[in-house]
Amino acid sequence: MQNEQNYNNELKGKIALVTGGTKGIGKAIADKLTQAGAKVIVVARNHGQKPNPEHHFLAGDISNAQDTEALVKEIVDKFGKVDILINNVGGLNSPGGGYSVLTDEHWEKDLQVNLLSAVRLDRLLLPLMTAQKDGVIIHISSTSGLVPQWEANLVYGVAKSALNTYSKSLSNEVANKGIRVLTVSPGPVKTEGMEAFLNGYANNAGISVEQMTQTMMDKIGGIPMGRMAEPTEVAELVCFLVSPKASYLTGANYLIDGGNIPL
Ligand SMILES: NC(=O)c1ccc[n+]([C@@H]2O[C@H](COP(=O)([O-])OP(=O)(O)OC[C@H]3O[C@@H](n4cnc5c(N)ncnc54)[C@H](OP(=O)(O)O)[C@@H]3O)[C@@H](O)[C@H]2O)c1
């Protein structure tokens, strides 16, 4: 892309962990951090279709406590540290239709994937970061955490909203230990996850994916830029935030939404 920033190997010597780094936004972030010189570990349940040979892939379900503990042990044994943690795993696992169709199981699953996976991983890796008095943690949230869309994604929005508050609290707690914690809230992004969401809803509603996409854009109040983001555009922002260029930034929640949120 024309607007790519040049990081001149600024992340050389850094170890970065990107959860969900095999597809979509996570893959774009992992690629960008690699270009900037970091050694990048990606975690997902499967390899993904176009693995980057420069990424160190580890298999695991990050919404599961046992898998996560085993992953962290493997990372510590192999790499000794994590300087940059990108908590990117998340997504919609519950049906639309509002509160009455949502069971305890739906709530538990989406809270695990969108909130507790990050809380757990932060808790396991922060001691390593605080010991070296250096580290950056990014939480990938969503504009759904700021603007409720109960018809489509009630649990997801609640989980992302909680993630925003948790991220801010954590940033206050660890700022004086040399750790920066930031939130990034994308609007719609063209990823495999978004494609699956649109296909599923279009199927259920008996309309085309194009009609469904338009319905979603209208529902969220329109995107002034008239399109979804590319994953690489989110990756550019994240790469800046974890770089030394952003040394005074912590605690903030960065919208990347083509102008969608009206404030
Ligand atoms: N796309 C959007 O429009 C959009 C908008 C706002 C916010 N976001 C947020 O951005 C993040 C990434 O979204 P995306 O659209 O890029 O997702 P995506 O295309 O569905 O990719 C998700 C990635 O996470 C991995 N993953 C999913 N569940 C996992 C688990 N339990 N354990 C380990 N890995 C897991 C997937 O690999 P496996 O399936 O092989 O595990 C894949 O690598 C999410 O937090 C999402 O909420 C997305």
The ligand as an SDF file (V2000), in Angstrom:
LIG
                    3D

 48 52  0  0  0  0  0  0  0  0999 V2000
  -13.2970   -8.1080   10.7040 N   0  0  0  0  0  0  0  0  0  0  0  0
  -13.9160   -7.0950   11.2590 C   0  0  0  0  0  0  0  0  0  0  0  0
  -14.7490   -6.4330   10.6310 O   0  0  0  0  0  0  0  0  0  0  0  0
  -13.6130   -6.6830   12.6850 C   0  0  0  0  0  0  0  0  0  0  0  0
  -14.1490   -5.4690   13.1420 C   0  0  0  0  0  0  0  0  0  0  0  0
  -13.8800   -5.0620   14.4460 C   0  0  0  0  0  0  0  0  0  0  0  0
  -13.1010   -5.8490   15.2660 C   0  0  0  0  0  0  0  0  0  0  0  0
  -12.6070   -7.0250   14.7980 N   0  0  0  0  0  0  0  0  0  0  0  0
  -11.7970   -7.8250   15.7150 C   0  0  0  0  0  0  0  0  0  0  0  0
  -10.5420   -8.1060   15.1260 O   0  0  0  0  0  0  0  0  0  0  0  0
  -10.0720   -9.3720   15.5720 C   0  0  0  0  0  0  0  0  0  0  0  0
   -9.7200  -10.2350   14.3770 C   0  0  0  0  0  0  0  0  0  0  0  0
  -10.8570  -10.3680   13.5460 O   0  0  0  0  0  0  0  0  0  0  0  0
  -10.7530  -10.9710   12.0660 P   0  0  0  0  0  0  0  0  0  0  0  0
  -11.9760  -10.5390   11.3520 O   0  0  0  0  0  0  0  0  0  0  0  0
   -9.4110  -10.7020   11.5040 O   0  0  0  0  0  0  0  0  0  0  0  0
  -10.8830  -12.5420   12.3960 O   0  0  0  0  0  0  0  0  0  0  0  0
  -10.7430  -13.8130   11.4360 P   0  0  0  0  0  0  0  0  0  0  0  0
  -10.5600  -13.4310   10.0300 O   0  0  0  0  0  0  0  0  0  0  0  0
  -11.9160  -14.7030   11.7730 O   0  0  0  0  0  0  0  0  0  0  0  0
   -9.4060  -14.5030   11.9900 O   0  0  0  0  0  0  0  0  0  0  0  0
   -9.3950  -14.9410   13.3240 C   0  0  0  0  0  0  0  0  0  0  0  0
   -8.0320  -15.4970   13.6920 C   0  0  0  0  0  0  0  0  0  0  0  0
   -8.0710  -15.9250   15.0540 O   0  0  0  0  0  0  0  0  0  0  0  0
   -7.8370  -17.3460   15.1400 C   0  0  0  0  0  0  0  0  0  0  0  0
   -8.6850  -17.8360   16.2310 N   0  0  0  0  0  0  0  0  0  0  0  0
  -10.0220  -17.7310   16.3610 C   0  0  0  0  0  0  0  0  0  0  0  0
  -10.4200  -18.2870   17.5100 N   0  0  0  0  0  0  0  0  0  0  0  0
   -9.3080  -18.7320   18.1270 C   0  0  0  0  0  0  0  0  0  0  0  0
   -9.0620  -19.4000   19.3530 C   0  0  0  0  0  0  0  0  0  0  0  0
  -10.0670  -19.7280   20.1890 N   0  0  0  0  0  0  0  0  0  0  0  0
   -7.7790  -19.7110   19.7040 N   0  0  0  0  0  0  0  0  0  0  0  0
   -6.7430  -19.4060   18.8710 C   0  0  0  0  0  0  0  0  0  0  0  0
   -6.9220  -18.7650   17.6910 N   0  0  0  0  0  0  0  0  0  0  0  0
   -8.1880  -18.4540   17.3260 C   0  0  0  0  0  0  0  0  0  0  0  0
   -8.1910  -17.8790   13.7530 C   0  0  0  0  0  0  0  0  0  0  0  0
   -7.5320  -19.0830   13.4190 O   0  0  0  0  0  0  0  0  0  0  0  0
   -8.1910  -20.5300   13.7590 P   0  0  0  0  0  0  0  0  0  0  0  0
   -9.6210  -20.4510   13.3620 O   0  0  0  0  0  0  0  0  0  0  0  0
   -7.3870  -21.4970   12.9400 O   0  0  0  0  0  0  0  0  0  0  0  0
   -7.9990  -20.7270   15.2200 O   0  0  0  0  0  0  0  0  0  0  0  0
   -7.6470  -16.7310   12.8960 C   0  0  0  0  0  0  0  0  0  0  0  0
   -6.2430  -16.8010   12.8110 O   0  0  0  0  0  0  0  0  0  0  0  0
  -11.1670   -9.9490   16.4710 C   0  0  0  0  0  0  0  0  0  0  0  0
  -10.8870   -9.6430   17.8170 O   0  0  0  0  0  0  0  0  0  0  0  0
  -12.3970   -9.1900   16.0280 C   0  0  0  0  0  0  0  0  0  0  0  0
  -13.3780   -9.1180   17.0360 O   0  0  0  0  0  0  0  0  0  0  0  0
  -12.8390   -7.4630   13.5290 C   0  0  0  0  0  0  0  0  0  0  0  0
  1  2  1  0
  2  3  2  0
  2  4  1  0
  4  5  1  0
  4 48  2  0
  5  6  2  0
  6  7  1  0
  7  8  2  0
  8  9  1  0
  8 48  1  0
  9 10  1  0
  9 46  1  0
 10 11  1  0
 11 12  1  0
 11 44  1  0
 12 13  1  0
 13 14  1  0
 14 15  2  0
 14 16  1  0
 14 17  1  0
 17 18  1  0
 18 19  2  0
 18 20  1  0
 18 21  1  0
 21 22  1  0
 22 23  1  0
 23 24  1  0
 23 42  1  0
 24 25  1  0
 25 26  1  0
 25 36  1  0
 26 27  1  0
 26 35  1  0
 27 28  2  0
 28 29  1  0
 29 30  1  0
 29 35  2  0
 30 31  1  0
 30 32  2  0
 32 33  1  0
 33 34  2  0
 34 35  1  0
 36 37  1  0
 36 42  1  0
 37 38  1  0
 38 39  2  0
 38 40  1  0
 38 41  1  0
 42 43  1  0
 44 45  1  0
 44 46  1  0
 46 47  1  0
M  CHG  2   8   1  16  -1
M  END
$$$$
